Amino acid sequence: MNDTTTYRRFDPWRVAPVKEESRSQIVKTHYFNVDQVTLSTSKAGQFDRFVLQGNNGDGVGVIALTDDEKIPLVEQYRIPTHRWTLEIPGGHAVHSDESALDVAKRKLHEEAGYEATNFVQFSRFLNMSSFAEYHTSLFFATNLTRVSRGDFGPETPRPDVRLYTIDEAYEMAVNGTIVDAKTIIAILRLYSAPEHNLGQ
């Protein structure tokens, strides 16, 4: 019988099984950098890995809820996958002094066409821990007011905004219609929150 029971408490900060020997930056862009990292172990010897790091802080997503409990989702055309997606508003800081909350406010305005008086950060997660040292912070926005939207990039000049109930958004998150990770996480958290309130 193969007993796979683990009796010790999970500790994410226990001693690393590898030693970092060197690190050098090989790619630098506005949004991210890529480092080449040389590591070693007593059994495997030296080996290289490539680590993506975000610039100017976390990526940001903001799930908003209108007074009649609708979630604005933005149609986005995504070049890496050559497909359209439905996403909560989100993006990156344009300079190092722009906070995650400032990004949430700007993206809610630019992409969805809303301003909000209440913002609560409710989650922060690693995007792809196997190769990226990069987090996304999620915010919940309420008490919304409609405003005119801003400008967009060339890949999606004027994306449509669609309003869905919490139940409709949840159904799309679990049936595969919504494939964007930050959007799925935000919708599932909102759906499971008591009285659909992430600000509690």
N, C-alpha and C positions, 0 to 999 in steps of 0.2 A: 504494500500500500504506500502510495506517495503522499506524505503528509506535508502540505504547503502552509500550515498554520504559522502565522507570525505573531509572536507574543510581545515584542517590544513596541512601544509607541512610535508612530511615524514621526521622524525628525527631519524636516527639509534642510536643516543647516548642519547636519553631522559632517564629519571629515570627508573631504572630496576624495574619490578613488583615483583621480588623475592629478598630475602636476603640470601647471602652465609654464612652459619654458620660454616662450616669446610670443609677441603679438605685433602685427604691423597692419596699418590701414591700407587697403588696396583699392577701395572705391569710396568716393565722397560725392554725395548729391545733396540737394536741398532738403529732402525728406529723410534720408537714411545714409549710413555708412556701412561698409563691409570690412571686417577685420579678418586677416588670416592668422590663426592661432595654432602654434605648435605645442602639443601636449605630450606627456609620456607616462607610462606605467611600468612597473617592474616586469610584468609579463609580456606586454605588447611592444615595449620600446616606444619610439617617437612616432607620432602621427599628426596630421594636420586636419583642422576643421575651419569652417568659414562661418562667422557670426555676424548677423545683421543687427545694427543698432539704430534706433530712431533718433533724429535730430529734434531739438527744441521741445523736449518733453514727450508726454504720452500722445498717442492718438486719442481721439475723443468721439463719443457717440452720445446723442441726446434723444431719449424717448419722451415725447410730449403727449399730454392728454388734454383735449379740449373740454370745455364745460359740459358738452353733451357726450363725453367719454369716447371720443374718437382719437385714433392715433394717426398722425400724418406720416406717411411713408413716401419716399422719393424714388422715382424711377431713375436709375443710373445706367449708362452704358459703360461697361468695364472692359478696357482694352486687353488686359492680360488673358481674360477668358472669352473675349469676343461674344459677350451676351449682355442682356439687360437684367438688372436686379432691382428688387424692392428693398430699400434700406431706410433706417432711421437717419436723420441728418448727422453728419460727422465729418471729421477732417483732422487737420494738423495745425499747430501754431505756425504763423508766418514769420515770427521772430522769437528770440529766446525770452523776451519779456512778456509774451502773451501767455497767460495762465490757461490751464485746462478749462476753467469756468468761462473765461473770456472766449475761448474757442467754441464752447457749447452755445453761448449766446449768439455769437457771430454766425455759426452754421445753422442754427434754428431759424435765424432771420434770413440768411442768404438762400438756403436750400428749400425750406418749408414755407417761408413767408409768415412767421410768427415771432412775436416777442413774448416773454414770460416774466412774471415777477417772482416766481418761486422756482429755485433750482436746488436739487439735492443730489450729491454724488452718492451712488449706491453700490458701485462695483468697480473693481480694477483687476484686469486679468492679463496674463501673458498670451500673446497671439499665437506664436509657434515656438514653444520652448525648446524644441530640438535644434533650431538654428537661429533664433532671433531673441535678442535681449531687448524686447520691445513690448510695452504695455499699452492697453487701451483703458481709459477711464470712461465710465458711463454715468450720465446724469438723467434725472427725472425732472421734467419741467411742467408746471401747472400754472393756472391763472393766465391763460393765453389771450393775446390780442393779435388780430390779423394785421399784417403790414405788407408792403410790396417787397418782392424778392429781389435779391442782388444778381450780380453777374456770375456766369459759370465758365468752366473750362471748355476748350474746343471739342472735347469728345462728347459732351452732353450740353449743348448750348442752352437749352431751356427744358429741363426735365419736368415731367408732370408730377404733381403731388396728389396722392390718393389717400382718402380718409377711410379707416377701417375701425370697427368696434374691436374691443379687446378679444372677444371670442373669435372673430374673423381672423385677426392677426395671429392668434394662437393656432388656429387650424392651419393657416398657411405656413407657420413655423414648423409644425410637426409633420405636414404632408409633403414637404420639400419644395413648395412654391418659393419660400424665402430661403436663400442659401447663404446669405451674409452672416458671419459668425456674431458680430457685435449686435446685430438686429435680433437674431435668434435668442441670444442670452438676455437681452433687454426685455423682449416680449415674454419669455418664460418667467423671468423674475417678476414682471408686473402681473402676469396672470396668476401666479401663485401667492402674491402678497395679500395679506388681510385687507379686505375691502378695496383691493386694487390700489393701494397707496404705498408707494415706495418711500414716502417721506416720514413714515412713522418710526 
